[in-house]
Amino acid sequence: MESISVFEIIKVGIGPSSSHTMGPWNAASAFIRIIKRERSIAEVKEVFLEFFGSLAKTGIGHGTDIAGMLGLNGEDFKTIDTTKIDEKVDQIKNTQILNLGGEKEIPFVYGHHLILNMEKSLDFHPNGMIFKAVFEDGTELVQDFYSVGGGFIASQEKNSIEKHCVRTLYPCHHGSDIVKYCEKLGFKRFSDLILINEESWRSQEETRQEALNIWKNIKECIYKGVNKEGILPGGLNVTRRAAGINRKLLGDKIYKNIDEWFKMVVDAEENFTNINKWIACFALAVNEENASFGRIITAPTNGASGVIPAVLMYSQAFTESISEDDIVRFLLVAGEIGTLFKKNATISAAMGGCQAEIGVSSAMAAAGLTEILGGSIGQVLMAAEIAMEHHLGLTCDPIKGLVQIPCIERNTMGAMKAITAANIALESDPAKAKVTLDEVIQTMWETALSMSDRFKETSEGGLAIAVNVPEC
């Protein structure tokens, strides 16, 4: 089994969906690279892109079509000016010209060259898409892709596209592996083992810097979210709430930058109600940014991108764990827990419902928090198990296919459960636990397989059809 870096699970992304926005964007970029490898961009006459299954049914709300066009246009979601996205998409639609790979202008008619096929699903995975390039000599190049969650893509022939298989020094594919290797090496902290394994990709100092860069992006995303008001795009007319909560909690205090704001949060009155509201505020801020095509931290998906930031910010603002080392250890542990779900179950809502997104992120956050609050390796794994246990069966049923209702609020719940799970684990003896993390991961996967497709990000069940929202 292939090893996965924690920074493939926790990484810089763009809203509103990792599987429905980042995945198709990555697929489009991969298709450009395949064209260059097989022929050349200059030889292409036309390109066609067809989305199937969940990608088609909720594609407009998730910006799947936008991601496909911009990816083919040679844009990178990690660097694109997010304020220019609408402008770039309008230009493609209005001029009916696509600058393929940023190198050659070709005709591109929305609805002809890009199709959302809501009547058909591809067998390999619910999030399927097919790209086709037609060359000047009439020959064609066709490639299928599948967005398998968290921005990861695959084809029917390969489980991962253009990736080199990595085997870490101490492969951890199950929670039991972590326990085994930590005992063998005499490690008392979960993160010590993960730090060594991450050397398969980069040095320990580079791992540290990447973790701190993730933290920097988290703070910036939260700061943007708590300072923006208005209505979220998409037609549901959802009002941003993070800014209002932030304003009420800080009263008449004025800040000029992110550092001044963070200090005020740290110095804020610490009673249960206020801390509870701050946690909700942090999660709302991130997911309101996500819903607005903002740059966020995917952890492990975009729909669940507010959980880990909210819990990590809570730990830094309201516990004694405020060092940079704590931040690094939190993210290493959280990321590794995410890899266990990725390898043994799923992190795709289209495959497993929202238990695969909010549930996994809550388990990740619970483990990270337990680690930096002094929990043993057993307690860290127990915290992750508790968090997931109480998300089992959670459906994915976004209204109008938008990552807004119930997705945004659901992140606040995932964060609260993560903190509760950590607190319970810290007061428990893992040796007396009746359910292991590996068992709950297996149960989550079995639940996913048994769940009706109506509740797997298709907008065909649950709140998506129970709530009648008139078209605007």
C-alpha positions in Angstrom: 0.0 0.0 0.0 1.3 3.4 -1.0 2.3 5.8 1.8 0.7 9.3 1.8 2.3 12.4 3.2 0.3 14.4 5.8 0.6 17.4 3.4 -1.3 15.6 0.7 -4.2 15.5 3.2 -3.7 19.0 4.7 -2.8 21.4 2.0 -3.6 24.8 0.4 -6.8 24.6 -1.7 -9.5 26.7 -3.2 -13.3 26.6 -2.5 -15.9 25.5 -2.6 -15.2 21.7 -2.9 -12.0 19.6 -3.0 -13.7 16.7 -4.8 -15.9 18.9 -7.1 -13.6 21.9 -7.6 -10.0 21.0 -6.9 -10.3 17.4 -8.3 -11.6 18.5 -11.7 -9.1 21.4 -11.7 -6.3 18.9 -11.0 -7.7 16.6 -13.7 -7.7 19.4 -16.3 -4.1 20.3 -15.5 -3.1 16.6 -15.7 -4.8 16.3 -19.1 -2.8 19.3 -20.3 0.4 17.5 -19.2 -0.7 14.3 -21.0 -1.3 16.2 -24.2 2.2 17.7 -24.0 3.7 14.2 -23.3 1.8 12.5 -26.2 1.7 15.3 -28.8 1.8 19.1 -28.3 -0.6 21.9 -27.4 0.0 23.5 -30.8 -1.5 20.4 -32.6 -4.8 20.6 -30.7 -7.9 21.8 -32.6 -10.6 21.3 -29.9 -11.0 19.9 -26.4 -14.2 18.4 -24.9 -15.0 17.8 -21.2 -17.9 15.8 -19.9 -18.8 15.5 -16.3 -20.9 12.5 -14.9 -22.7 11.4 -11.8 -22.2 13.6 -8.7 -19.9 16.0 -10.5 -22.7 16.7 -13.0 -25.6 16.8 -10.5 -24.0 19.2 -8.1 -21.5 20.7 -10.5 -22.9 24.2 -10.9 -23.1 24.7 -7.2 -19.6 23.4 -6.6 -18.0 25.3 -9.4 -17.1 22.1 -11.2 -17.6 23.6 -14.6 -15.5 26.7 -13.6 -12.7 24.4 -12.4 -12.6 22.5 -15.6 -12.5 25.6 -17.8 -9.8 27.3 -15.7 -7.7 24.2 -15.4 -7.7 23.7 -19.2 -7.0 27.4 -19.5 -3.7 26.8 -17.7 -4.6 28.4 -14.3 -3.3 27.1 -11.0 -5.7 27.2 -8.1 -2.8 27.6 -5.7 -1.7 30.9 -7.2 -4.7 32.3 -9.1 -6.0 35.7 -7.9 -9.3 34.4 -6.5 -10.9 37.9 -7.0 -10.4 37.4 -10.8 -12.1 34.0 -11.2 -15.5 35.4 -12.3 -13.8 37.7 -14.7 -11.7 34.9 -16.3 -14.7 32.6 -16.6 -16.9 35.3 -18.2 -14.2 36.0 -20.7 -14.1 32.3 -21.8 -17.9 32.1 -22.0 -18.4 35.5 -23.8 -15.5 35.2 -26.3 -16.1 31.4 -26.7 -12.3 31.1 -26.7 -10.1 29.0 -24.4 -6.4 29.5 -24.1 -5.4 25.9 -23.8 -2.7 25.4 -21.3 -2.1 29.1 -21.5 -0.4 28.5 -24.9 -3.0 28.2 -27.7 -6.4 29.8 -28.2 -9.0 27.4 -29.4 -12.8 27.6 -29.8 -14.7 26.7 -26.7 -18.5 26.8 -26.4 -20.0 26.2 -23.0 -22.7 23.5 -23.4 -20.9 22.0 -26.4 -17.3 21.6 -25.4 -18.3 21.3 -21.7 -21.2 19.1 -20.7 -22.8 18.2 -17.4 -24.3 14.7 -18.0 -26.8 14.2 -15.2 -28.3 11.1 -16.7 -25.2 8.9 -16.6 -22.6 7.8 -14.1 -19.3 6.1 -14.8 -18.8 2.7 -13.2 -15.4 3.3 -11.5 -16.4 6.2 -9.2 -19.4 8.6 -8.8 -17.2 11.6 -9.6 -16.3 10.7 -13.1 -15.2 12.9 -16.1 -13.9 12.3 -19.6 -11.5 14.7 -21.4 -11.0 14.5 -25.2 -8.6 16.4 -27.4 -9.1 16.5 -31.1 -6.0 17.2 -33.1 -5.6 19.1 -36.4 -5.1 15.8 -38.2 -8.4 14.4 -36.9 -6.9 12.0 -34.4 -8.1 12.0 -30.8 -6.8 11.6 -27.3 -9.3 10.5 -24.6 -8.7 10.2 -20.9 -11.0 9.4 -18.0 -10.4 10.9 -14.6 -12.2 10.4 -11.2 -12.1 12.8 -8.4 -11.8 10.5 -5.4 -11.9 13.1 -2.5 -9.6 15.7 -1.1 -8.5 16.9 -4.5 -7.0 13.5 -5.3 -7.6 12.2 -8.9 -7.4 8.7 -10.4 -8.0 6.9 -13.7 -9.4 3.5 -14.2 -5.9 2.3 -15.1 -4.1 4.0 -12.2 -5.3 4.7 -8.7 -3.3 7.9 -8.7 -2.2 10.1 -11.6 1.5 10.9 -12.2 2.6 10.1 -8.7 5.7 8.2 -7.6 5.0 5.5 -5.1 6.6 6.2 -1.7 7.3 3.8 1.0 8.1 5.3 4.4 10.7 3.9 6.8 7.9 2.8 9.1 4.7 2.3 7.0 1.6 3.2 8.9 -1.5 2.0 7.1 -3.5 1.3 10.3 -3.7 2.6 13.8 -2.2 -0.7 15.0 0.9 0.1 12.9 1.4 3.3 14.7 1.2 1.6 18.1 3.6 -1.1 16.9 6.3 1.2 15.6 6.1 3.7 18.5 6.5 0.8 20.9 9.4 -0.6 18.9 11.2 2.7 18.7 10.4 3.8 22.3 8.4 6.9 21.2 6.0 8.4 23.7 4.5 10.8 21.2 2.6 10.0 18.1 4.2 12.9 16.2 7.8 11.7 16.7 7.1 8.7 14.4 5.3 10.8 11.8 8.1 13.3 11.6 10.5 10.5 10.8 8.3 9.1 8.1 7.8 12.5 6.5 11.6 12.4 5.7 10.6 10.2 2.8 9.4 13.5 1.1 11.4 16.3 2.7 13.8 17.1 5.6 12.5 17.6 9.1 13.1 21.3 8.9 11.2 21.5 5.6 8.3 19.6 7.2 8.3 22.1 10.1 8.3 25.0 7.7 5.4 23.5 5.7 3.4 23.0 8.8 3.9 26.6 9.9 3.0 27.8 6.4 -0.3 25.8 6.8 -0.8 27.6 10.1 -0.1 31.0 8.5 -2.7 30.2 5.8 -5.2 29.1 8.4 -4.9 32.3 10.4 -5.1 34.4 7.2 -8.2 32.6 6.0 -9.9 33.0 9.4 -9.0 36.7 9.5 -10.4 37.3 6.1 -13.6 35.4 7.1 -14.2 37.4 10.3 -13.8 40.7 8.4 -16.2 40.1 5.6 -19.9 40.6 5.6 -22.6 40.2 3.0 -24.3 37.4 1.1 -22.6 34.3 -0.1 -22.8 33.6 -3.9 -24.9 30.8 -5.4 -28.5 32.0 -5.1 -29.4 30.7 -1.6 -28.9 34.2 -0.1 -27.0 32.8 2.9 -25.7 35.6 5.1 -22.2 35.6 6.4 -22.2 35.3 10.2 -18.6 35.0 11.3 -18.0 38.8 11.1 -21.0 39.6 13.2 -20.0 37.0 15.9 -16.4 38.4 15.9 -17.7 41.9 16.3 -20.0 41.1 19.2 -17.3 39.1 21.0 -14.7 41.9 20.7 -17.1 44.7 21.4 -15.7 48.1 20.4 -12.1 47.0 20.2 -10.3 48.1 17.1 -7.5 46.2 15.4 -5.4 47.0 12.3 -3.9 43.7 11.3 -4.1 40.0 11.9 -1.6 40.0 14.8 -3.5 42.6 16.7 -6.7 40.7 16.1 -5.3 37.4 17.3 -3.9 39.0 20.5 -7.4 40.4 21.2 -8.9 36.9 20.7 -6.3 35.4 23.1 -7.0 38.1 25.7 -10.8 37.8 25.3 -12.9 36.8 28.3 -12.6 33.0 28.7 -16.0 31.6 29.8 -17.6 28.6 28.3 -20.2 30.5 26.3 -17.6 32.8 24.7 -15.1 30.1 23.9 -17.9 28.1 22.4 -18.9 31.1 20.2 -15.3 31.7 19.2 -14.9 28.1 18.0 -18.1 28.5 15.9 -16.8 31.8 14.6 -13.5 30.3 13.5 -15.2 27.4 11.6 -17.8 29.7 10.0 -15.2 32.1 8.9 -13.2 29.4 7.0 -16.3 27.9 5.4 -17.8 31.2 4.4 -14.5 31.9 2.6 -14.7 28.4 1.0 -18.2 29.0 -0.2 -16.9 32.2 -1.9 -14.2 30.5 -4.0 -11.6 31.7 -1.4 -8.2 30.2 -0.7 -8.5 27.8 2.2 -6.7 24.8 3.7 -8.1 21.5 2.5 -8.3 19.2 5.5 -9.0 16.6 4.3 -11.6 18.2 2.0 -13.0 21.7 1.4 -16.4 20.9 2.7 -14.8 20.1 6.0 -12.1 22.7 5.8 -13.3 24.7 8.9 -12.9 21.9 11.5 -9.1 21.7 11.9 -8.6 25.4 11.7 -11.3 26.0 14.4 -9.8 23.4 16.7 -6.2 24.5 16.1 -7.1 28.1 16.6 -8.9 27.1 19.8 -5.8 25.3 21.1 -3.6 28.4 20.4 -6.0 30.9 21.8 -7.6 29.2 24.8 -5.2 26.4 26.0 -1.6 26.5 27.2 -0.5 24.8 24.0 0.7 27.9 22.1 4.2 27.0 20.8 5.2 26.5 17.2 6.2 23.0 18.1 2.6 22.3 19.2 1.3 23.6 15.9 3.7 21.3 14.0 2.8 18.2 16.1 -0.9 18.9 15.8 -0.8 19.0 12.0 1.4 16.0 11.7 -0.9 13.9 13.8 -4.1 15.2 12.3 -2.7 14.6 8.8 -1.6 11.0 9.5 -5.1 10.2 10.9 -6.5 11.5 7.6 -4.2 9.1 5.6 -5.7 6.1 7.5 -9.2 7.0 6.4 -8.0 7.7 2.9 -6.3 4.3 2.6 -8.9 2.2 4.3 -12.2 3.9 3.7 -12.8 7.2 1.8 -12.6 10.9 2.3 -15.1 11.5 -0.6 -18.7 12.5 0.3 -19.8 11.1 -3.1 -18.6 7.7 -1.9 -19.4 7.9 1.8 -21.6 10.8 2.6 -20.6 13.6 5.0 -19.2 11.1 7.5 -16.3 10.9 5.0 -15.7 14.7 5.2 -16.8 16.2 8.5 -16.4 12.9 10.3 -12.9 12.4 9.1 -11.9 16.0 9.8 -13.3 15.8 13.3 -11.3 12.6 14.0 -8.2 14.3 12.6 -8.7 17.4 14.8 -9.5 15.3 17.9 -6.2 13.4 17.5 -4.2 16.5 16.9 -5.6 18.3 19.9 -5.1 15.2 22.2 -1.5 15.0 21.1 -0.6 18.6 22.1 -2.6 18.4 25.3 -0.3 15.6 26.5 -2.3 12.6 25.5 -0.6 9.2 25.1 -0.5 7.4 21.7 -3.4 5.3 22.8 -5.4 8.3 23.8 -4.7 10.1 20.5 -6.1 7.1 18.6 -9.0 6.9 21.0 -9.9 10.5 20.5 -10.0 10.0 16.7 -12.2 6.9 17.2 -14.6 8.7 19.5 -15.0 11.6 17.0 -15.7 9.4 14.1 -18.0 7.1 16.1 -20.3 10.0 16.6 -20.4 11.0 12.9 -21.2 7.5 11.5 -24.0 7.6 8.9 -23.8 11.4 8.4 -25.3 12.2 5.0 -24.2 14.6 2.4 -27.3 16.5 1.2 -26.4 20.1 0.3 -29.3 22.3 -0.7 -29.0 23.3 -4.4 -25.7 21.5 -4.5 -23.9 24.4 -2.8 -21.4 23.9 0.0 -23.4 26.1 2.3 -26.5 24.4 3.9 -25.9 22.4 6.0 -22.2 22.3 5.2 -21.0 25.5 6.8 -22.7 25.0 10.2 -21.8 21.3 10.1 -18.1 22.4 10.5 -18.9 24.0 13.8 -20.4 20.8 15.0 -17.4 18.8 13.8 -15.1 21.1 15.7 -17.1 20.9 18.9 -17.2 17.1 18.7 -13.5 17.0 18.1 -12.8 19.0 21.3 -15.2 16.9 23.3 -13.6 13.6 22.0 -10.2 14.9 22.9 -11.3 15.7 26.5 -13.0 12.4 26.9 -9.9 10.5 25.6 -7.6 12.4 27.9 -9.6 11.2 30.9 -9.9 7.6 29.7 -7.8 4.5 29.7 -7.4 3.3 26.1 -6.8 -0.2 27.3 -10.4 -0.4 28.3 -11.8 0.9 25.0 -14.3 -1.4 23.4 -13.8 -0.1 19.9 -10.5 0.7 18.1 -9.8 3.3 15.5 -9.2 0.6 12.9 -12.6 -0.9 13.7 -14.4 2.4 13.4 -12.7 3.1 10.1 -13.9 -0.3 8.8 -17.4 0.4 10.1 -17.4 3.8 8.5 -16.5 2.2 5.1 -19.2 -0.5 5.5 -21.7 2.3 6.4 -20.6 4.1 3.2 -21.2 1.1 1.1 -24.7 0.6 2.6 -25.7 4.2 2.3 -28.2 5.1 -0.5 -26.7 7.2 -3.3 -29.4 9.7 -2.6 -27.4 10.8 0.4 -24.0 10.9 -1.3 -23.7 14.4 -2.7 -26.2 14.0 -5.4 -28.8 16.5 -4.3 -31.4 13.8 -4.6 -32.2 13.2 -0.9 -32.3 14.7 2.6 -32.3 18.4 3.0 -31.5 18.9 -0.7 -35.1 17.9 -1.6 -36.9 18.4 1.7 -36.2 22.2 1.6 -37.8 24.0 -1.2 -35.7 26.9 -2.2 -37.1 29.0 -5.1 -34.8 29.9 -7.9 -33.5 33.4 -7.7 
